[in-house]
């Protein structure tokens, strides 16, 4: 169940947590939202059905901030805005010692390769380049925003598929 986070100081928004898909034609059945704890950029790791494909990882091109016109909107509209903010970037071949790819809806997807399992410690943030900085959970006691470092981050909603 993903949680939606919002910083009232810099307006950063991101989601963390696991969810499943309702269509499986891509060979992937679920995903986990991740965030860079250094800059706040949203990432997503997709998990294959029955391990037939390797995991793959995507990122938003930059940290996502909540636009002012959504202040009066529902939390559902913010979650949907966040998901469709910009096209997810697929990680390049540097993650994969033997580059393999497939075309999926016009995007080239790079696979991790050999074992198919991505170790988050090996993945650098798409935006800031920090290593070992991607997390899938945020401590309830930690209200420090990864972008502005102010203590104004809170979980404002959760959703499930």
MARNU-982893 format. One record per residue (C-alpha): x, y, z. Coordinates in nm, 3 decimals. Each point is the difference from the previous one (the first is absolute). Example, Ala and Ser with C-alpha at 12.3 -4.5 7.8 and 13.67 -1.06 7.14 Angstrom:
# MARNU-982893
SITE_1.230_-0.450_0.780
SITE_0.137_0.344_-0.066
***
This chain:
# MARNU-982893
SITE_0.000_0.000_0.000
SITE_0.174_0.321_-0.111
SITE_0.012_0.300_0.228
SITE_-0.010_0.355_-0.138
SITE_0.239_0.249_0.161
SITE_-0.004_0.379_-0.019
SITE_0.238_0.269_0.127
SITE_-0.179_0.322_0.093
SITE_0.325_0.201_-0.028
SITE_0.124_-0.082_-0.353
SITE_-0.315_-0.181_-0.126
SITE_0.190_-0.320_-0.083
SITE_-0.228_-0.298_-0.045
SITE_0.086_-0.366_-0.039
SITE_-0.147_-0.344_0.056
SITE_0.150_-0.304_0.171
SITE_-0.121_-0.357_0.015
SITE_-0.095_-0.306_-0.200
SITE_-0.304_-0.047_-0.225
SITE_-0.120_-0.252_-0.259
SITE_-0.112_0.052_-0.357
SITE_-0.334_-0.098_-0.151
SITE_0.145_-0.085_-0.341
SITE_0.291_-0.237_-0.040
SITE_0.074_0.004_-0.374
SITE_0.340_0.162_0.060
SITE_0.113_-0.295_0.211
SITE_0.009_0.220_0.311
SITE_-0.260_-0.034_0.272
SITE_0.099_0.250_0.267
SITE_0.222_0.295_0.082
SITE_0.157_0.168_0.300
SITE_0.027_0.377_0.024
SITE_0.337_0.122_0.125
SITE_0.139_0.345_0.079
SITE_0.351_0.141_0.019
SITE_0.060_0.098_0.362
SITE_0.248_0.268_-0.117
SITE_-0.208_0.196_-0.254
SITE_-0.356_-0.139_0.003
SITE_-0.014_-0.134_-0.358
SITE_-0.264_-0.269_-0.049
SITE_0.110_-0.340_-0.134
SITE_-0.193_-0.318_-0.077
SITE_0.117_-0.362_-0.012
SITE_-0.215_-0.245_-0.194
SITE_-0.017_-0.365_0.105
SITE_-0.055_-0.277_-0.256
SITE_-0.270_-0.265_0.013
SITE_0.143_-0.334_0.113
SITE_0.358_0.123_-0.045
SITE_-0.003_-0.048_-0.377
SITE_0.152_0.342_-0.064
SITE_0.252_0.207_0.195
SITE_-0.111_0.286_0.223
SITE_0.022_0.342_-0.160
SITE_0.023_0.350_0.139
SITE_-0.127_0.339_-0.114
SITE_0.020_0.354_0.137
SITE_-0.170_0.333_-0.035
SITE_0.245_0.242_-0.166
SITE_-0.002_0.231_0.303
SITE_-0.166_0.044_0.341
SITE_-0.375_0.057_-0.035
SITE_-0.164_0.298_0.170
SITE_-0.372_0.045_0.054
SITE_-0.144_0.273_-0.224
SITE_-0.206_0.272_0.171
SITE_-0.309_-0.081_-0.210
SITE_-0.026_-0.337_0.177
SITE_-0.018_0.158_0.346
SITE_-0.379_-0.009_-0.008
SITE_-0.013_-0.336_-0.180
SITE_-0.036_-0.342_0.149
SITE_0.291_-0.214_0.115
SITE_-0.098_-0.242_-0.275
SITE_0.064_0.271_-0.260
SITE_0.345_0.063_0.152
SITE_0.087_-0.371_-0.013
SITE_-0.103_-0.015_-0.367
SITE_0.185_0.323_-0.081
SITE_0.311_-0.142_0.161
SITE_-0.016_-0.325_-0.199
SITE_-0.041_0.181_-0.329
SITE_0.226_0.298_0.078
SITE_0.253_-0.072_-0.272
SITE_0.096_-0.307_-0.194
SITE_0.184_-0.247_0.220
SITE_0.365_-0.029_-0.100
SITE_0.137_-0.350_-0.046
SITE_0.343_-0.058_0.144
SITE_0.286_-0.024_-0.250
SITE_0.228_-0.292_-0.072
SITE_0.247_0.094_0.277
SITE_-0.219_-0.207_0.232
SITE_0.042_-0.297_-0.226
SITE_0.341_-0.149_-0.075
SITE_-0.153_-0.178_-0.300
SITE_-0.250_0.246_-0.146
SITE_-0.326_-0.164_-0.098
SITE_-0.308_0.195_-0.089
SITE_-0.353_-0.023_-0.127
SITE_-0.232_0.253_-0.154
SITE_-0.309_0.063_0.212
SITE_-0.253_0.264_-0.103
SITE_0.267_0.191_-0.189
SITE_0.248_0.007_0.291
SITE_0.322_-0.194_0.012
SITE_0.018_-0.189_0.328
SITE_0.341_-0.102_0.131
SITE_0.023_-0.313_0.210
SITE_0.228_-0.059_0.294
SITE_0.110_-0.327_-0.152
SITE_0.163_-0.314_0.131
SITE_-0.197_-0.083_0.317
SITE_-0.294_0.227_-0.074
SITE_-0.004_0.140_0.354
SITE_0.091_0.364_0.049
SITE_0.196_0.086_0.313
SITE_-0.100_0.352_0.102
SITE_0.345_0.056_0.149
SITE_0.138_-0.026_-0.356
SITE_-0.240_0.257_-0.148
SITE_0.081_0.371_-0.011
SITE_-0.276_0.260_0.006
SITE_-0.102_0.100_-0.352
SITE_-0.004_0.371_0.090
SITE_0.277_0.068_0.256
SITE_0.221_-0.305_-0.051
SITE_0.013_-0.095_0.370
SITE_0.084_-0.364_0.059
SITE_-0.182_-0.225_0.248
SITE_-0.262_0.271_0.047
SITE_-0.320_-0.165_-0.130
SITE_-0.247_-0.110_0.266
SITE_-0.345_-0.161_-0.010
SITE_-0.107_0.105_0.350
SITE_0.011_0.321_0.203
SITE_0.005_-0.003_0.377
SITE_-0.311_0.151_0.158
SITE_0.230_0.179_0.243
SITE_0.198_0.164_-0.281
SITE_-0.166_0.320_-0.119
SITE_0.313_0.133_-0.170
SITE_-0.061_0.064_-0.370
SITE_0.260_-0.162_-0.227
SITE_-0.002_0.308_-0.227
SITE_-0.001_0.309_0.226
SITE_0.100_-0.178_0.326
SITE_-0.272_0.187_0.196
SITE_-0.207_-0.193_0.254
SITE_-0.320_0.047_-0.198
SITE_-0.049_-0.337_-0.171
SITE_-0.307_-0.205_0.077
SITE_-0.188_-0.299_-0.134
SITE_-0.328_0.147_-0.120
SITE_-0.171_-0.302_-0.158
SITE_0.025_-0.367_-0.089
SITE_-0.159_-0.201_-0.279
SITE_-0.023_-0.360_-0.109
SITE_-0.067_-0.188_-0.320
***
